[in-house]
Amino acid sequence: MTDGSPGPTPGFLVWRLANKWRVAVDRAVAPLGLTHAQYSLVASLHGMQRAGERPSQRRLADHTGLEALYVSKLARALESAGLIERTRDPRDPRAVQLALTEPGQAVTRQAIAVVQDLLQQLLEPLGGLDAARTRAFTDELTTLLDAPLAPSAPIDENTQGTRP
C-alpha cells in the first residue's frame, strides 16, 4: 500500500488473490501428491494433449508463465512420480517433449475436478463460474496479463531526486 491511499492498491490485491489461490490449490491437490505448480503443469499438459499437441518443455513454460528451468525441474519430479514422460523431440534433439502417462492422466482428471470445485467456490461472490461478472472479471484479468511490463530502470542513489 502507498502512503495516502484510502485502501490497498490493485497490485497488492492481485498479489493477495494470487497467494490465496495458490495456497488453496496446494491444499486441495496435496492428497493427490501434487503441488499447485505441478498441477498447473499437468492440467496445461492435459489440455494441450486433448488438442493433439505434444508440447516441449519450452512451449509449456510459455503457456504457464513459469520459467523454463522451473518447468524442467517440475517435469523431472513428475517423471519420477510416473505421471509424465519426457522424450527428445525427433525434430530438435535439444528440445524435450512432455506427455502425461496413463496414471498421470488419471491423477490430472481428479485434480482438475477438485480445482474446478475450488474455482466455483472462489467465484461464488461474483455469481459463479458462468456468471456475467465472472466473464467480465476474466476479460479484465486477460487484458492485464496481455499488457507487457518493461522492467523499471534501477534507481541510482547518486542521482535520485535530480533531473538529467
Summary of the structure (lengths in Angstrom):
residues: 164
radius of gyration: 19.7
end to end distance: 29.1
largest distance: 62.1
contacts: 393
relative contact order: 0.10
helix: 60%
strand: 10%
